[in-house]
Amino acid sequence: MRIRRPLCMAGAVYVAALIAAMLCKVRGAPVFETLDRERVTVAGFVDGKEYRLSQGREITVITLADAAVLKESQITVLKQFLSDSEKISQYRLHGLWNRNKEKWKKEDAGGIEGVLCYMEDKELPPMGSFVLMEGRFYAFTHATNPGQFDGADYYRIMRQQGRLMQAQCLAVSGSLSAFREKLYELRTWLSLLIHASYPQEEASVMGAMLLGEKGSLDTEMKSLYQQNGIIHILAISGLHLSILGMGFYRMLKRLRVPTLVDIILSIALMYCYGVMTGMGVSVIRALIMFGLKLGAPLLGRTYDMLTAMMTAALLILVQQPLYLTHSGFLFSFGAICGIGLLPVVSEHLPSENRVLKALFTGMWVSLSTLPVYLSFYYEFPPYSIFLNLLVIPCMGAVLVSGVAAMAAAAFLLPLGRFIALPGIWILAFYESCCNFCMKLPARQWIAGRPENWQMTVFLGILATTVFFARKMKRRQFFVAVILAVGILTVRFPKELTITFLDVGQGDCICLEEGKRSFLIDGGSSDTKDVDVYRIVPFLKYRGISRLDAVFVTHPDSDHENGIRGMLENYDKNGIRIGMLIMPDVGEESKNEKYFSLVALAQKRGVPVKLIHAGERLESGALSLECLHPQSGYSNADTNEYSTVLRLRYGQFSALFTGDLEGEGEELVTKRMGTAQERITLLKVAHHGSGNSTSEEFLSAIKPGIAVICAGRDNSYGHPHEETLNRLAGQGCRILQTPESGAVTVSVKGDRIRAETFLP
């Protein structure tokens, strides 16, 4: 294959250098903890307005760009200034703000560039206007567990650092961006037409597809599309611009409009459409490529997709290099790269069979985005390859039907509803296909996040395969592709790894040994949907699709509500549970949560086992022995009958104590005192409460490492100072999840390594 694309090659070198620099550099967006939950006043320019669903109600979110948190002394001054700003142009207002912003902003808010304002007011300021907003500031925070979404790093790409909740507009400038405000009004009007023409669920999907209104998308439908790998059809992208833009271009051409005028009008229309729908990264990429496609003949050049793609990538990355870590950017360009390289590997297409050719095309495009899928979602829906072959060809009809329905509804609403019918039928077909795939076996391939070296080798093999594609035989080509996928997705069995997740005020401990995995507790009293946002993402990150056993030490919410959530979403999250193990206590000690959790597990087909002192679970070199409670043990305090597990793995030992205290701790202390066994690792009971982990208990086990799981700034004051002093007195190393995030202890032979997720 001859190199005929110098710009493409130069761009590839630039991107490779940028990736290498970003991998070597320690990343981490600043987090404004000093401002967190503080009531502040923010000044900035209105850069976006959208509706979002929050706790079942629709609210407006305003994006402020070029923003700053103001000093108290400057608020009144700026209020007065804005009340007299009717005659000041936007250009002069920008200049004034840029000259004075540094001296007007608070000293501890120097890095804030943008803020999302969740509005309380009904009347909203116009686009481009300069505003003062007052509300409670919530800083975007970093992930504290492997696999957890990192809000601070993600929103830094969009140059946003926090949310302003219950925001109220104190003052607004007279100057505005009339162009963008009119486009926003047009979008609002078109949204009303869509909701008038379509049923509620379909209207939310069409609003996302045509107008970029993802914030008000039906939650169940969004989840369904995402789990089946067709969520990309809801994003405004090249598909939309190629259908709508090229349709408009060809229409003008048939009307014999001069070519130059046709191109200018088509690009202008698509630019307005992009601005109206939020100008996401996929829209910017598509708009640049669309312009190059139309403009290439005028310059006497041949349009080349890969060169156009690299041009778009360079223009975007020069403006914001951090887009290299953005899933939308990588998905968009990865898919286009796969499509652009299809002609190179075309000799290996089964061209004599259209079905196989279409299937090969879908698999090749999926292959080009597979590293992105596994890096961000840790799983891949295999049936999405076939589903996209049905979905994408119908998208043209859906979009045209939607545009026609809006146009018709503007003149006659019943006509709009009639024209919307094909789109409604196709969306119903999409939903039926997705629901059918959800019932199929192996619908989720949880492979875990690949290591950096695996992605590098995968891309290297794929690039080499493409480069020599025309010299390779078909069998060699497919062997190379299978080898690349195998290297990307292989997970080598590890020796014992124990991860104490940061779930806030609660416990969740994951044990991994070889190919087997166990969970001890999983709940939180201060983190909402802890299973969805922390536990399940971690398991998928580690490539765990099946838990051999889940232990619930006792039925308190901060130990079981995440497991309850996993069971409630058992058919969706893809994590199978071999058995649920509960403490074997007397009937009078079991509360409502105990009975309901057992009933829920049985309803989901998960076997339930009761465990008591003396019973043991063996897994290779790993042994888990129950030390407490005795069979039929009775105590009204659920903490006191917490299941206590002693782990042995060669010379390594660990003790998991739940919320053990009182009489239960005394019984375990006697047993451990008799055994005279030194424990390598202790999970400190009851989040470090002063009522547990007594001197006698510590003297009996003599722990080397102590891990405390608790919520940051929790209302209980955990861990208590007296407990920390007792642990320090034993000379053990103390690690706390509220300070360090997740704690991972790995055992390899005689070597024990304890790592924290946060530096």
Salt bridges, closest charged atoms under 4 A:
GLU33 OE2 - ARG712 NH1 3.09
ASP36 OD2 - ARG37 NE 3.87
GLU38 OE2 - LYS106 NZ 2.88
ASP47 OD1 - ARG180 NH1 3.28
GLU50 OE2 - ARG52 NH2 2.84
ASP66 OD1 - LYS101 NZ 2.35
GLU102 OE2 - LYS105 NZ 3.42
GLU107 OE2 - LYS71 NZ 3.68
GLU113 OE1 - ARG159 NE 3.79
GLU120 OE2 - ARG57 NH2 3.84
ASP150 OD1 - HIS142 ND1 3.02
ASP153 OD1 - HIS142 ND1 3.89
ASP153 OD1 - ARG156 NH2 3.82
GLU181 OE1 - LYS49 NZ 3.24
GLU185 OE1 - LYS182 NZ 3.63
GLU220 OE1 - LYS572 NZ 3.15
ASP304 OD2 - ARG5 NE 2.78
GLU379 OE2 - LYS540 NZ 2.98
ASP502 OD2 - ARG534 NH1 3.87
ASP507 OD2 - HIS559 ND1 3.83
ASP507 OD2 - LYS683 NZ 2.63
ASP507 OD1 - HIS687 ND1 3.49
GLU512 OE2 - ARG542 NE 2.95
ASP521 OD2 - HIS559 ND1 2.82
ASP548 OD1 - ARG516 NE 3.35
ASP548 OD1 - ARG546 NH1 2.91
ASP556 OD2 - HIS554 NE2 3.36
ASP558 OD2 - HIS559 NE2 3.81
ASP558 OD2 - HIS687 NE2 2.96
GLU560 OE1 - ARG564 NH2 2.89
ASP584 OD2 - HIS612 ND1 3.07
GLU587 OE2 - LYS590 NZ 2.83
GLU615 OE2 - LYS609 NZ 3.62
GLU615 OE1 - HIS612 ND1 3.70
GLU618 OE2 - ARG616 NE 3.73
GLU625 OE1 - ARG616 NH2 3.40
GLU625 OE1 - ARG646 NH2 2.78
GLU625 OE1 - ARG648 NH1 3.60
GLU625 OE2 - ARG671 NH2 3.41
ASP659 OD2 - HIS554 NE2 3.17
ASP659 OD2 - HIS559 NE2 2.99
ASP659 OD1 - HIS687 NE2 3.55
GLU661 OE1 - HIS686 ND1 3.03
GLU677 OE1 - ARG646 NH1 3.00
GLU677 OE1 - ARG648 NH2 2.94
GLU755 OE2 - ARG753 NH2 3.14
